[in-house]
């Protein structure tokens, strides 16, 4: 690992045993999202993507919150007139662009973009008693950070509408019922559970296989059945016959942890999705 870590002001970045932990760290503002945090998260995400020693990533927050949403310090001007370069994307680098499994350890309140940045992670562990919601409709604007793309595909239009159109908040039990949480635990158990899961991935899952499977999970939302089949074949051709495909079987038969050597940084860039979307099924 080159370990040239970015200089960060609003988040902490720690790496241990193949797991990177990114912690939103402005507790006096309940880790409210700001332009500085946007830049820091982009730098931390890029670091995690490029470093081959990082095999799984945890996103969490310094208590008492995960992220309370947009920083409202500007008051009524918070959602002032957008400039010419305005984008509702929210995060400069979304979590799905990090080629490592992302686990959101949502150990406290996650409101607005605080919730949507967690939804961009593949795996999500929520605190039971915290409050969650995409509340922007109650602030005179609407959900951002791809929430209108994520939520209908993730949980269906009716449940997405409940979250986006009411702007109401809900607890961990409701998050589980809605289908946006993989687990719901006491707040004190969220980060340890995420850490255990991340370490299991870091040790037992081949990095290149995880990267390509993650990529296809997100791509599949924009592909038809035939397109997914073509992509699965393409990615199998990358992995089959490589050293890790032999090591995975050897380790299983020898009843020992695998010793992965494949590097995510060495994966070929995928063909544009447009080629799959425009082709007629054969």
C-alpha positions in Angstrom: 0.0 0.0 0.0 1.4 3.4 -1.0 -0.4 4.8 2.0 -0.3 8.4 0.7 -3.3 9.4 2.7 -5.3 12.6 1.9 -5.4 15.5 4.3 -8.9 15.5 5.7 -10.6 18.0 8.0 -14.2 16.6 8.5 -13.6 12.9 8.3 -11.2 10.3 9.7 -9.6 7.6 7.6 -8.2 4.5 9.3 -6.9 1.3 7.7 -6.3 -2.0 9.5 -6.0 -5.6 8.3 -7.5 -4.8 4.9 -10.4 -2.7 6.2 -10.7 1.0 5.8 -13.0 2.9 8.2 -14.2 6.3 7.1 -15.7 8.2 10.0 -17.7 11.4 9.6 -16.1 13.5 12.3 -17.8 16.9 13.1 -19.7 15.8 16.2 -20.5 19.3 17.4 -22.7 19.6 14.3 -23.8 16.0 14.4 -21.6 15.3 11.4 -23.8 17.7 9.2 -22.9 17.5 5.5 -21.0 20.5 4.1 -18.9 21.3 1.0 -15.8 20.5 3.1 -17.2 17.0 3.9 -18.1 16.5 0.3 -14.5 17.1 -0.7 -13.1 15.0 2.1 -15.3 12.1 1.3 -14.3 12.2 -2.3 -10.7 12.1 -1.3 -11.2 9.2 1.1 -13.3 7.2 -1.4 -10.6 7.7 -4.1 -7.9 6.5 -1.6 -9.9 3.4 -0.8 -10.6 2.6 -4.4 -6.9 2.8 -5.5 -5.2 1.1 -2.6 -5.1 -2.7 -3.2 -4.5 -3.4 0.5 -8.0 -2.0 1.2 -10.4 -4.8 0.6 -13.6 -3.5 2.4 -14.7 -0.1 3.5 -16.8 1.0 6.5 -18.6 4.3 6.5 -19.7 5.5 10.0 -20.0 8.7 12.1 -18.7 10.0 15.4 -21.6 9.8 17.9 -24.1 11.2 18.7 -25.2 10.9 15.0 -24.2 9.3 11.8 -25.1 12.4 9.8 -27.8 14.9 10.6 -28.2 16.0 7.0 -27.2 19.3 5.3 -25.4 21.8 7.4 -28.1 24.5 8.1 -25.6 27.1 9.4 -26.6 29.5 6.5 -30.2 29.4 7.9 -32.9 30.2 5.3 -30.2 30.6 2.7 -29.2 27.0 3.0 -31.1 26.1 -0.2 -30.5 29.4 -1.9 -30.5 29.9 -5.6 -28.3 27.3 -7.3 -25.2 28.5 -9.2 -24.5 27.5 -12.8 -22.4 24.6 -11.6 -25.0 23.2 -9.2 -25.6 19.5 -9.1 -28.0 17.5 -6.9 -25.7 14.5 -7.0 -24.5 15.5 -3.5 -21.4 13.3 -3.4 -18.6 14.0 -5.8 -17.7 10.3 -5.7 -20.7 8.0 -5.0 -20.0 4.9 -3.0 -20.8 2.6 -5.9 -17.7 4.0 -7.7 -15.4 2.5 -5.0 -14.4 -0.9 -6.3 -14.5 -2.5 -2.8 -17.6 -3.6 -0.8 -19.0 -0.6 1.2 -20.7 -1.1 4.5 -22.6 1.7 6.1 -22.4 1.4 9.9 -25.3 3.8 10.6 -24.7 4.2 14.4 -27.0 7.2 14.9 -29.4 9.6 13.2 -29.2 9.7 9.4 -31.3 12.4 7.9 -31.5 13.7 4.3 -28.2 13.2 2.6 -27.0 11.4 5.7 -29.4 8.6 4.8 -28.9 8.7 1.1 -25.1 8.4 1.4 -25.7 5.3 3.5 -28.0 3.9 0.8 -25.3 4.2 -1.7 -23.3 1.5 0.2 -24.1 -2.1 -0.6 -24.5 -3.3 3.0 -26.2 -1.3 5.7 -26.4 -1.8 9.5 -28.7 0.6 11.3 -29.1 1.5 15.0 -32.5 0.6 16.4 -33.4 3.8 18.2 -32.0 6.4 15.8 -34.1 8.5 13.4 -33.9 8.2 9.6 -35.6 10.0 6.8 -35.2 11.9 3.5 -36.8 15.0 4.8 -36.1 17.5 2.1 -39.7 17.8 1.0 -40.4 19.3 4.4 -37.6 21.9 3.8 -39.0 23.1 0.5 -36.8 21.1 -1.8 -36.6 17.4 -2.6 -34.4 14.3 -2.1 -31.1 14.4 -3.8 -27.9 12.2 -4.1 -29.7 9.9 -6.6 -32.4 9.1 -4.1 -35.1 9.0 -6.8 -33.0 6.4 -8.7 -31.9 4.4 -5.7 -35.1 4.0 -3.7 -37.6 2.8 -6.3 -35.2 0.1 -7.5 -34.2 -0.8 -4.0 -37.6 -1.1 -2.3 -40.2 -0.4 -5.0 -42.2 2.8 -5.9 -44.7 2.6 -3.1 -42.2 2.4 -0.3 -39.9 5.0 -2.1 -42.9 7.3 -2.2 -43.5 6.9 1.5 -40.0 8.0 2.2 -39.6 10.8 -0.5 -43.1 12.3 -0.6 -43.9 12.4 3.1 -40.4 13.4 4.3 -41.2 11.7 7.6 -38.7 10.1 9.9 -38.7 6.6 11.1 -36.7 4.3 13.4 -34.6 1.2 12.8 -37.4 -1.2 12.9 -39.2 0.7 10.2 -36.0 0.9 8.1 -35.8 -2.9 8.3 -39.4 -3.3 7.3 -39.0 -0.9 4.4 -36.0 -3.0 3.2 -33.2 -0.5 3.4 -31.4 -2.2 6.3 -29.5 -5.5 6.3 -29.4 -5.5 10.1 -30.8 -3.4 13.0 -28.8 -3.4 16.2 -28.3 -1.4 19.4 -26.2 1.7 18.5 -23.2 0.4 20.4 -23.2 -2.8 18.4 -23.4 -1.3 14.9 -19.7 -0.5 14.3 -18.4 -3.8 15.8 -20.9 -5.8 13.6 -19.8 -3.8 10.5 -16.1 -4.4 11.4 -16.6 -8.1 11.8 -18.4 -8.3 8.4 -15.7 -6.2 6.7 -12.9 -8.4 8.1 -14.7 -11.5 6.9 -14.9 -10.0 3.4 -11.3 -8.8 3.5 -10.0 -12.3 4.4 -12.4 -14.7 2.6 -13.6 -12.9 -0.5 -11.3 -12.6 -3.6 -10.8 -8.8 -4.2 -11.2 -8.9 -7.9 -14.3 -11.1 -7.6 -15.9 -8.7 -5.1 -15.1 -5.7 -7.3 -16.7 -7.2 -10.4 -19.7 -8.5 -8.6 -20.3 -5.1 -7.0 -19.9 -3.5 -10.4 -22.4 -5.8 -11.9 -24.9 -5.4 -9.0 -25.1 -1.6 -9.8 -24.9 -2.0 -13.6 -27.8 -4.6 -13.6 -30.3 -1.9 -12.8 -29.7 -0.4 -16.2 -29.5 -3.7 -18.1 -32.0 -6.2 -19.4 -31.7 -9.9 -18.7 -29.5 -10.6 -21.8 -27.3 -7.7 -20.9 -26.7 -9.1 -17.4 -25.9 -12.5 -19.0 -23.3 -10.9 -21.3 -21.7 -9.1 -18.4 -21.5 -12.2 -16.2 -19.8 -14.0 -19.0 -17.4 -11.1 -19.6 -16.4 -10.9 -16.0 -16.1 -14.7 -15.6 -13.6 -14.6 -18.5 -11.5 -12.1 -16.5 -11.5 -14.3 -13.4 -11.5 -17.9 -14.6 -8.0 -19.3 -15.0 -6.5 -16.5 -12.9 -4.4 -17.5 -9.8 -7.2 -16.5 -7.4 -9.6 -18.9 -9.0 -7.2 -21.7 -8.3 -6.3 -20.4 -4.8 -9.9 -20.2 -3.7 -10.5 -23.9 -4.4 -7.1 -24.9 -2.9 -7.8 -23.0 0.3 -11.3 -24.6 0.6 -9.9 -28.1 0.1 -7.0 -27.4 2.5 -9.4 -25.9 5.1 -7.3 -22.8 5.5 -7.8 -19.0 4.8 -7.1 -18.1 1.2 -4.0 -16.1 0.2 -5.4 -13.8 -2.5 -2.9 -12.2 -5.0 -5.3 -10.6 -7.5 -5.3 -6.8 -7.4 -8.4 -4.6 -8.1 -6.1 -2.0 -9.6 -5.1 -4.5 -12.3 -8.7 -5.2 -13.5 -9.5 -4.1 -17.0 -11.9 -1.2 -17.4 -15.4 -2.5 -18.4 -16.9 -1.7 -21.8 -19.4 1.1 -21.7 -22.9 0.2 -20.6 -24.3 1.7 -23.8 -23.0 -1.2 -25.8 -25.3 -3.5 -23.8 -28.2 -1.2 -23.8 -28.2 -0.6 -27.5 -27.7 -4.2 -28.6 -30.6 -6.4 -29.5 -30.7 -9.8 -27.7 -29.4 -12.5 -29.9 
